[in-house]
């Protein structure tokens, strides 16, 4: 298995090594984001949103304060921040949401960069492999063995295929994470609106 992987890297040339790094980085970040969105408390966000909306609508702020002590969802964090402040106007609540945005959109830029960079690296490997083949073909004395030229062509094909594979494997989780982030931010904005309305009505 290890020997086959080494042969695969050698066949693709030096471009395969940065591509391998991108593949490992991509899988690591995808795994981290999957834990955050699928296996963590964030999946209870919709239920917690409905719960907090009901509590604020009924004016049960003390009960909401008791529940956030053991709530680790983003909705619970927003309620915790809002209840710790004496004033909760729209600007302050937007600031709270923005403070939560980095954890929601974590690694999104890096995954997007991998999607763009992997095919470009693959194309670079294609170009270098073709250049190598043409250099060998230009020197008729060196082309005594057709497999030497085939090695340059293989280098071009391996890097292109590997780069496209990395981009595709990263693309679909990236789209999923992005949609989850947008829905989560939408829930937070809805909750912030209810908190702001409660603060205004309380001050009146």
Backbone bond lengths (Angstrom), bond angles and torsions (degrees), N, CA, C in turn:
res aa  C-N    CA-C-N  psi(-1)  N-CA   C-N-CA  omega(-1)  CA-C   N-CA-C  phi
1 X - - - 1.460 - - 1.534 110.87 -
2 X 1.341 114.98 -48.73 1.456 119.47 179.79 1.520 110.51 -67.01
3 X 1.346 115.89 -40.73 1.459 119.39 179.69 1.529 111.23 -63.88
4 X 1.334 116.92 -38.14 1.462 120.18 178.11 1.519 111.13 -65.27
5 X 1.337 116.06 -39.17 1.466 119.41 178.61 1.527 110.52 -64.92
6 X 1.335 116.90 -40.60 1.465 120.43 178.78 1.521 110.60 -65.05
7 X 1.333 116.95 -40.99 1.453 120.61 177.87 1.513 111.35 -64.15
8 X 1.331 116.04 -38.09 1.470 120.56 177.94 1.524 110.73 -63.42
9 X 1.328 116.60 -43.32 1.468 120.55 178.71 1.520 111.05 -65.66
10 X 1.327 116.90 -42.55 1.458 119.92 179.90 1.522 111.66 -65.53
11 X 1.322 116.66 -36.74 1.460 120.03 -179.14 1.521 111.51 -66.30
12 X 1.315 117.40 -31.21 1.459 120.71 -178.40 1.512 114.38 -86.81
13 X 1.316 118.06 -10.08 1.455 119.68 179.38 1.522 112.63 86.37
14 X 1.342 114.77 -171.83 1.463 120.08 -173.62 1.525 113.18 -66.23
15 X 1.332 118.38 -24.78 1.467 120.72 -179.38 1.526 111.31 -65.60
16 X 1.318 117.16 -23.40 1.467 119.74 -178.92 1.520 111.99 -64.99
17 X 1.310 118.20 -27.15 1.466 120.63 -176.93 1.532 112.28 -71.58
18 X 1.350 120.17 -47.39 1.466 117.57 172.31 1.523 112.76 -64.79
19 X 1.330 117.53 -31.12 1.466 119.55 175.61 1.524 110.99 -65.84
20 X 1.321 116.69 -39.68 1.465 120.05 176.81 1.525 111.11 -63.41
21 X 1.326 116.00 -39.83 1.468 119.60 177.19 1.523 110.33 -61.94
22 X 1.339 117.43 -43.76 1.461 120.81 179.11 1.528 111.09 -63.52
23 X 1.314 117.30 -37.26 1.466 119.71 -179.85 1.528 111.14 -66.43
24 X 1.323 116.92 -43.29 1.467 120.25 178.44 1.525 110.72 -65.53
25 X 1.327 116.66 -42.74 1.460 120.72 178.48 1.516 110.85 -62.19
26 X 1.324 116.84 -43.90 1.458 120.94 -179.88 1.526 111.48 -61.26
27 X 1.324 117.50 -47.74 1.459 120.60 -179.47 1.521 111.67 -63.52
28 X 1.323 116.94 -36.94 1.466 120.38 178.83 1.527 111.39 -64.77
29 X 1.328 116.33 -46.03 1.465 120.08 -179.23 1.522 111.58 -68.47
30 X 1.324 116.69 -37.88 1.466 119.98 177.25 1.522 110.26 -62.96
31 X 1.323 117.39 -42.22 1.464 121.17 178.83 1.527 110.81 -62.03
32 X 1.336 116.36 -42.46 1.465 119.97 179.55 1.517 111.08 -63.26
33 X 1.331 117.13 -43.32 1.465 121.06 -179.67 1.527 111.72 -68.85
34 X 1.327 117.05 -34.04 1.466 119.60 176.66 1.519 111.17 -63.87
35 X 1.320 116.09 -41.48 1.459 119.52 176.44 1.522 110.25 -60.69
36 X 1.342 116.33 -42.56 1.465 120.92 -177.94 1.525 110.85 -63.73
37 X 1.330 117.84 -47.24 1.462 120.62 -171.63 1.524 113.94 -89.15
38 X 1.323 118.35 -33.11 1.457 120.07 -173.15 1.523 112.49 -99.25
39 X 1.331 116.94 -44.64 1.463 119.99 -171.79 1.525 114.10 -100.38
40 X 1.328 117.68 -8.71 1.460 119.66 -178.25 1.519 110.31 -92.40
41 X 1.328 114.49 -176.12 1.466 120.30 -178.48 1.515 112.41 -69.85
42 X 1.341 118.42 -9.94 1.451 120.10 -177.22 1.522 112.24 -63.46
43 X 1.317 118.42 -25.58 1.456 119.93 -178.56 1.538 111.53 -67.91
44 X 1.326 117.36 -14.44 1.463 120.81 177.11 1.525 111.45 -91.15
45 X 1.332 116.31 8.52 1.458 120.06 -174.62 1.515 113.86 -59.90
46 X 1.346 117.86 -39.91 1.463 120.46 -178.39 1.524 110.74 -64.62
47 X 1.329 116.52 -43.90 1.467 119.46 178.72 1.521 111.50 -65.01
48 X 1.333 116.44 -40.40 1.459 119.67 179.69 1.521 110.80 -66.95
49 X 1.348 117.27 -36.04 1.460 120.08 177.51 1.519 110.33 -60.29
50 X 1.336 117.49 -48.60 1.464 120.92 179.73 1.528 110.89 -60.77
51 X 1.338 115.64 -37.90 1.462 119.73 -179.63 1.529 111.14 -65.20
52 X 1.331 117.58 -46.69 1.460 120.89 -177.76 1.532 111.34 -70.57
53 X 1.306 117.18 -35.02 1.463 119.29 176.41 1.535 110.40 -61.67
54 X 1.323 115.75 -40.67 1.468 120.34 178.81 1.525 110.93 -65.90
55 X 1.318 116.83 -41.37 1.459 120.43 -178.59 1.528 111.27 -66.43
56 X 1.336 117.07 -43.10 1.459 119.59 -179.64 1.533 111.10 -70.02
57 X 1.325 117.28 -36.59 1.464 119.49 178.35 1.524 111.60 -64.38
58 X 1.336 116.07 -35.81 1.465 119.99 -179.21 1.528 112.45 -87.22
59 X 1.332 116.68 -5.94 1.460 120.05 179.65 1.511 114.14 79.49
60 X 1.335 117.36 16.33 1.473 120.90 -178.39 1.524 109.99 -86.70
61 X 1.320 115.91 65.37 1.466 120.65 -175.36 1.517 111.36 -70.51
62 X 1.329 117.53 -36.57 1.453 119.97 179.47 1.534 111.32 -63.12
63 X 1.321 116.48 -37.26 1.458 120.07 178.19 1.527 110.76 -68.83
64 X 1.319 116.09 -37.71 1.467 119.84 176.44 1.520 110.66 -64.01
65 X 1.321 116.32 -38.89 1.468 120.75 179.05 1.524 110.76 -64.07
66 X 1.325 116.78 -36.84 1.459 119.99 178.63 1.529 111.53 -69.46
67 X 1.319 116.96 -36.01 1.460 120.32 -176.23 1.522 113.19 -74.94
68 X 1.332 118.08 -31.03 1.463 119.51 -176.69 1.528 112.04 -71.70
69 X 1.342 116.68 -14.73 1.461 119.04 -179.80 1.528 111.61 -63.43
70 X 1.326 117.00 -28.60 1.474 120.76 -179.53 1.529 112.52 -116.75
71 X 1.322 115.76 14.67 1.467 120.43 -179.06 1.527 109.49 -100.64
72 X 1.332 117.01 124.57 1.462 121.60 179.68 1.528 112.24 -111.35
73 X 1.334 117.21 12.86 1.458 119.66 176.81 1.520 109.90 -78.66
74 X 1.328 115.99 166.26 1.463 120.70 177.25 1.522 110.91 -63.76
75 X 1.335 116.19 -36.41 1.464 119.98 178.21 1.527 111.03 -63.22
76 X 1.323 115.72 -41.51 1.458 119.62 177.24 1.516 112.12 -64.57
77 X 1.326 117.11 -36.95 1.459 120.81 178.42 1.522 110.69 -65.99
78 X 1.332 117.49 -39.38 1.464 120.30 178.17 1.523 111.09 -64.92
79 X 1.327 116.98 -42.98 1.463 120.48 177.90 1.521 110.02 -64.06
80 X 1.320 116.98 -40.15 1.463 121.15 178.72 1.530 110.69 -60.70
81 X 1.313 117.23 -44.39 1.462 120.83 179.16 1.523 111.47 -66.29
82 X 1.321 116.64 -40.22 1.460 119.69 -178.21 1.521 112.52 -68.84
83 X 1.337 116.16 -37.90 1.465 119.32 -179.39 1.526 112.36 -74.89
84 X 1.326 116.32 -18.17 1.465 119.16 177.64 1.529 112.00 -81.71
85 X 1.323 117.54 -6.82 1.465 122.09 -178.71 1.517 109.92 -111.00
86 X 1.315 115.26 145.43 1.459 120.36 178.35 1.525 111.80 -78.33
87 X 1.318 116.44 -27.80 1.460 121.54 -179.55 1.515 108.90 -120.85
88 X 1.333 115.55 132.25 1.460 120.47 -179.43 1.528 109.54 -133.06
89 X 1.317 115.66 66.96 1.451 117.72 174.77 1.529 109.60 -79.61
90 X 1.314 115.53 178.43 1.460 120.12 -174.78 1.524 112.48 -62.15
91 X 1.329 116.68 -41.07 1.466 120.23 -178.76 1.526 111.42 -64.05
92 X 1.316 117.33 -41.31 1.463 120.60 -179.74 1.525 110.71 -66.03
93 X 1.334 116.62 -41.73 1.460 120.25 -179.87 1.529 111.35 -66.70
94 X 1.320 116.94 -37.26 1.466 120.07 175.38 1.523 110.22 -62.83
95 X 1.330 115.61 -38.37 1.462 119.39 176.12 1.522 112.11 -62.81
96 X 1.329 117.27 -38.40 1.460 120.48 176.47 1.531 110.71 -62.71
97 X 1.330 116.09 -43.83 1.461 119.92 179.87 1.522 110.66 -63.18
98 X 1.338 116.03 -40.98 1.470 119.13 178.92 1.528 111.60 -64.76
99 X 1.321 116.61 -30.54 1.474 118.98 177.29 1.522 111.58 -69.71
100 X 1.337 116.74 -23.95 1.463 120.93 177.60 1.528 112.57 -89.46
101 X 1.326 117.51 -14.94 1.461 121.38 -175.95 1.539 113.16 -58.91
102 X 1.354 119.80 -41.66 1.474 118.17 -178.84 1.520 113.86 -57.14
103 X 1.316 118.52 -38.32 1.462 119.97 179.24 1.526 111.23 -72.38
104 X 1.342 116.90 -28.49 1.463 120.80 -179.84 1.527 110.72 -75.32
105 X 1.329 116.37 -43.07 1.470 121.45 -175.53 1.527 112.18 -101.97
106 X 1.289 117.48 23.12 1.469 121.67 -177.03 1.530 110.97 -59.78
107 X 1.316 116.02 134.19 1.466 125.18 176.81 1.527 113.63 67.49
108 X 1.331 118.99 5.87 1.469 119.83 -179.96 1.522 110.99 -63.43
109 X 1.333 116.78 -41.44 1.467 120.13 -179.52 1.528 111.00 -66.22
110 X 1.335 117.07 -38.15 1.466 120.01 -179.53 1.527 110.65 -67.51
111 X 1.330 117.31 -42.75 1.462 120.32 177.89 1.521 111.02 -63.42
112 X 1.336 116.97 -39.06 1.457 120.21 176.31 1.515 112.15 -63.54
113 X 1.328 116.07 -38.55 1.466 120.12 178.37 1.528 111.04 -67.21
114 X 1.327 117.83 -37.43 1.463 120.97 177.94 1.525 110.45 -64.58
115 X 1.333 116.23 -41.02 1.468 119.93 178.99 1.529 110.80 -60.58
116 X 1.328 116.76 -37.19 1.465 120.32 -179.74 1.522 112.19 -80.73
117 X 1.335 117.58 -37.39 1.462 120.69 -172.19 1.524 113.21 -80.04
118 X 1.328 118.20 -34.17 1.464 120.02 -175.41 1.531 112.88 -60.87
119 X 1.340 118.83 -48.38 1.480 117.05 177.47 1.519 112.82 -64.24
120 X 1.340 117.48 -33.83 1.466 119.42 178.62 1.522 111.14 -65.60
121 X 1.329 116.31 -40.89 1.466 118.97 175.62 1.527 111.02 -64.07
122 X 1.332 115.81 -37.76 1.457 119.27 177.02 1.520 111.88 -62.23
123 X 1.342 116.09 -41.50 1.465 120.13 177.45 1.527 110.35 -65.53
124 X 1.332 116.52 -38.48 1.467 119.47 176.46 1.523 110.79 -60.18
125 X 1.326 116.84 -42.80 1.458 119.81 176.28 1.521 112.02 -63.21
126 X 1.340 115.39 -35.46 1.461 119.10 176.40 1.528 111.16 -62.26
127 X 1.319 115.72 -45.41 1.467 120.49 -179.06 1.522 111.04 -63.69
128 X 1.339 116.52 -45.88 1.473 118.61 -179.06 1.524 111.43 -65.93
129 X 1.341 116.86 -35.99 1.462 119.46 178.21 1.518 112.03 -66.60
130 X 1.329 116.83 -41.20 1.468 120.42 178.57 1.527 110.58 -66.89
131 X 1.340 116.22 -40.20 1.468 119.42 177.32 1.527 110.36 -60.07
132 X 1.332 115.09 -42.15 1.472 119.13 179.05 1.525 111.01 -62.06
133 X 1.334 116.49 -41.49 1.469 119.82 -179.74 1.516 111.24 -65.61
134 X 1.337 116.89 -43.08 1.458 119.97 -179.98 1.525 111.95 -67.29
135 X 1.319 116.28 -34.31 1.469 118.91 176.30 1.521 110.79 -62.39
136 X 1.319 116.14 -41.84 1.451 119.91 179.02 1.524 111.60 -67.93
137 X 1.348 115.86 -39.59 1.465 119.30 178.51 1.521 111.47 -67.16
138 X 1.323 117.19 -29.86 1.458 120.54 178.93 1.507 112.83 -70.37
139 X 1.322 116.04 -23.26 1.464 121.00 177.91 1.529 107.64 -104.76
140 X 1.308 115.35 92.23 1.468 120.06 -173.58 1.520 111.92 -61.01
141 X 1.328 116.65 -30.37 1.471 119.46 -178.10 1.519 111.95 -69.18
142 X 1.353 115.96 -27.11 1.468 119.30 -176.79 1.515 112.39 -82.27
143 X 1.332 116.55 -18.70 1.457 119.72 -175.33 1.527 109.74 -90.87
144 X 1.285 117.25 62.70 1.459 121.66 174.59 1.519 111.93 -86.73
145 X 1.338 114.65 -21.37 1.466 120.44 -179.80 1.524 108.32 -123.60
146 X 1.339 119.80 116.96 1.470 121.73 -179.52 1.526 113.46 -60.01
147 X 1.323 117.16 -23.59 1.470 119.69 -178.99 1.519 111.76 -66.16
148 X 1.335 116.87 -23.58 1.464 119.49 178.15 1.522 110.16 -65.52
149 X 1.358 115.97 -44.76 1.470 120.19 177.01 1.521 110.40 -66.94
150 X 1.322 116.45 -38.73 1.466 120.45 179.63 1.521 111.26 -61.63
151 X 1.340 116.61 -29.76 1.462 119.31 178.34 1.507 112.21 -63.58
152 X 1.329 117.29 -39.54 1.458 119.96 177.20 1.505 112.52 -67.23
153 X 1.337 116.35 -38.09 1.465 120.00 177.59 1.521 110.38 -66.84
154 X 1.334 116.46 -41.22 1.468 120.15 177.86 1.520 110.88 -61.76
155 X 1.336 116.56 -39.40 1.461 120.56 177.43 1.525 110.46 -58.44
156 X 1.341 116.59 -42.10 1.459 120.17 179.85 1.522 111.45 -64.82
157 X 1.338 117.42 -41.99 1.463 121.06 -176.46 1.525 112.20 -73.99
158 X 1.319 117.67 -40.13 1.461 121.01 -178.87 1.529 111.50 -62.20
159 X 1.314 117.19 -46.91 1.464 119.72 -175.97 1.528 111.61 -66.82
160 X 1.334 116.47 -40.07 1.466 119.70 177.94 1.520 110.94 -61.95
161 X 1.327 116.60 -47.86 1.458 120.54 -179.38 1.524 111.60 -63.24
162 X 1.322 116.93 -41.46 1.461 120.62 -178.50 1.523 110.75 -67.59
163 X 1.329 117.08 -42.78 1.458 120.28 179.25 1.515 112.29 -62.99
164 X 1.337 117.25 -43.21 1.461 120.58 178.46 1.527 111.50 -66.05
165 X 1.328 116.62 -37.35 1.465 120.33 178.39 1.523 111.33 -63.07
166 X 1.326 116.55 -44.34 1.473 120.41 178.57 1.523 110.62 -60.69
167 X 1.346 116.21 -44.29 1.462 120.01 -179.04 1.524 111.31 -62.94
168 X 1.332 117.24 -42.53 1.463 120.36 -178.91 1.526 111.54 -68.79
169 X 1.321 116.61 -42.07 1.469 120.00 179.89 1.531 110.78 -64.20
170 X 1.321 117.08 -32.50 1.467 121.12 -179.86 1.521 112.02 -82.18
171 X 1.332 116.75 -30.70 1.460 120.96 -172.43 1.522 112.98 -61.98
172 X 1.331 117.20 -50.36 1.462 120.02 -173.64 1.534 112.85 -66.37
173 X 1.345 119.95 -44.95 1.469 118.00 173.04 1.525 112.96 -61.23
174 X 1.341 116.83 -37.02 1.464 120.21 179.53 1.531 110.82 -61.44
175 X 1.323 116.92 -42.84 1.467 120.44 177.53 1.525 110.65 -64.30
176 X 1.325 116.76 -41.32 1.461 120.65 178.47 1.520 111.56 -62.61
177 X 1.329 116.77 -46.56 1.462 120.45 179.74 1.529 110.99 -63.16
178 X 1.322 116.65 -38.06 1.454 120.62 -179.86 1.522 110.79 -65.13
179 X 1.323 117.10 -42.11 1.465 119.86 178.74 1.521 111.52 -66.42
180 X 1.336 117.17 -38.83 1.458 120.04 176.62 1.518 111.32 -63.89
181 X 1.335 116.49 -39.67 1.464 120.39 179.16 1.522 110.63 -64.18
182 X 1.332 117.46 -42.36 1.462 120.45 -179.91 1.530 111.13 -64.54
183 X 1.329 116.60 -41.69 1.466 119.21 178.17 1.522 111.22 -65.71
184 X 1.326 116.92 -38.93 1.458 120.71 179.77 1.526 110.99 -65.38
185 X 1.326 116.93 -43.69 1.465 120.17 177.50 1.513 110.83 -64.51
186 X 1.331 117.45 -35.89 1.462 120.25 176.27 1.519 112.34 -63.03
187 X 1.328 116.72 -40.83 1.471 120.09 177.14 1.521 111.36 -64.57
188 X 1.314 116.42 -40.21 1.460 120.16 179.19 1.524 111.06 -65.03
189 X 1.333 117.17 -39.28 1.462 120.06 178.44 1.523 111.12 -66.25
190 X 1.341 116.90 -37.91 1.469 119.95 176.21 1.520 110.79 -63.49
191 X 1.320 116.65 -45.24 1.462 120.49 179.25 1.524 110.93 -64.50
192 X 1.322 117.06 -39.54 1.466 120.58 178.98 1.521 111.03 -62.82
193 X 1.346 117.22 -37.72 1.458 120.05 177.61 1.515 112.37 -62.76
194 X 1.325 116.91 -41.38 1.473 120.42 178.41 1.519 110.78 -67.05
195 X 1.340 116.73 -40.33 1.471 119.86 178.44 1.523 110.26 -63.33
196 X 1.326 116.79 -41.98 1.464 120.21 179.51 1.520 111.01 -63.59
197 X 1.337 117.38 -41.81 1.467 121.29 177.95 1.511 111.15 -62.87
198 X 1.340 116.69 -40.80 1.467 120.51 178.84 1.525 110.51 -64.92
199 X 1.334 117.03 -38.53 1.459 120.61 -179.91 1.512 110.66 -66.42
200 X 1.348 117.35 -40.46 1.455 121.58 179.29 1.522 111.01 -66.21
201 X 1.336 115.58 -45.56 1.473 119.22 179.99 1.513 111.48 -65.46
202 X 1.337 117.17 -33.56 1.459 120.94 179.60 1.518 111.16 -69.72
203 X 1.351 115.00 -38.19 1.470 118.68 179.42 1.511 112.22 -70.39
204 X 1.372 115.52 -29.39 1.467 118.97 177.01 1.509 111.11 -71.25
